Amino acid sequence: MAKILMITARFLEHASGGAEKLAYDYASILSESNDVTVCTSCAKDYVSWKNEFSKGETKENSIRILRFSVSQTRNIVRMNRILNQCLEKGDSVSDKEQFEFLKEQGPFCPDLVNYVTKEQHNYDIAILIGYLYYPVVTSIPNLKIPFVIVPTFHDEPPFRLPLYRKTYSSHYVYSFNATEEISVYEAYTNQKTNSYFLIGTYINDTITEANSSDLNSNQLITIGRIEPAKGYPELFEYFQNWKVFSNRTDITVKCLGSISSMETPKEPLITFTGFVSEEEKISEIQKSFLLLNPSAFESFSISIMEAWIQKKAVLVNAKSTVMKGHCLRSQGGLYYSDSLSFQKTLDFLLENREIATRLGQNGREYVLANFSKEVIRKKLNQMVSMLLD
């Protein structure tokens, strides 16, 4: 039994996706046969990093959780201003300026980093989740025990900062979610990856055959936070353009997830549910024709896996090399690069529903072969064993 220290910005049992779901999944699987401690913040909300959980130690499902207070909440406007100033200076930007961005990016938890530095030798290995945030970036230089970074790298503006090129080194061990994530890393660090695992996270097989094959559905669905960074303004524009040129009013888009930092369109064919339960989410996927994911910045995309496990085709933003790669490997979905290709591809799928059905079936087979809980458990245990050697 290994003593494993996990470091992550947020830790939530019922996270709907992203690095938060991955962190909880990994901790849950590894705690089956190891002693797992999670060091994280007291924050629930990644936008403000407001302290909402109680500080200190708790136990959840065999996982020991140590929560540390966030010393300052995040001001998104200030953070973006500092980021833009840093990016404008390029490689001449100072370490001080970049650290100001990192503090604002948060969650700013100096006590967490101090704990990791002082107590790390009580653990055999460490697992760090997410490349972007303060606890991970500032813990890495202090680690003396074997560790693996699960970076969830995105091709996004902050990753261009010299800070990240300095922090992430070719001699570190990584666990990537997709082969395309490796390409993102190598392109922006100008380094080859010497040691890595390809794992991802698992998707529960919750298919209900009676509800999973509605070939006549005219509902399209999106899942996840509805915000500009996730490509939603562009998606809404493309859909409204498609409606004008197609002259169709029978196709709807239902958006599942919380709305953040943007105005939503006053379009009767686009509806918003807010946050929904896991059961409601599965039900809505099953009632839909296909899933749309407009994000250009993905390191894995749990939402397309959730659609595929229900035998639903997906239509994704081609700017996300990760999602495009999943579609090509699985033959489970198509992708668009602009308004015209969105229109043409959506028309093709609506007019060829038997092909869309086959895409969904291919996607399910891909998920079961690569991202079942059994597959992820085996890969994680192999990773731990190799780190302990």
Order of alpha helices (4+ residues) and beta strands (2+ residues): beta-alpha-beta-beta-beta-alpha-alpha-alpha-beta-alpha-beta-alpha-beta-alpha-beta-beta-alpha-beta-beta-alpha-beta-alpha-beta-alpha-beta-alpha-alpha-alpha
